[in-house]
């Protein structure tokens, strides 16, 4: 459940960033999109840390260690 909510928040922030980028026709389009993505990522991680059980957090950390981003 917490994993799904984290993913949904991130997808929603990505959609908002894309919408901001395509509606603002200036230099601020890049800045707004980046700020929205960063804020969405932080909010998603905060929601996950508050909603996930300790066992789920442990499994998530183990998965991140075994499969680091490339």
Residue pairs with C-beta under 8 A, 6 or more apart in sequence:
1 51
2 47
2 48
2 51
2 52
2 53
2 56
3 48
3 52
3 56
3 60
5 44
5 47
5 48
5 51
6 44
6 45
6 47
6 48
7 44
9 40
9 43
9 44
9 47
10 40
10 41
10 44
12 40
13 36
13 37
13 39
13 40
13 41
13 43
13 44
14 37
14 40
16 36
16 40
17 32
17 33
17 34
17 36
17 37
17 40
18 33
20 29
20 32
20 33
20 36
21 29
21 30
21 32
21 33
22 29
24 32
48 60
49 57
52 60
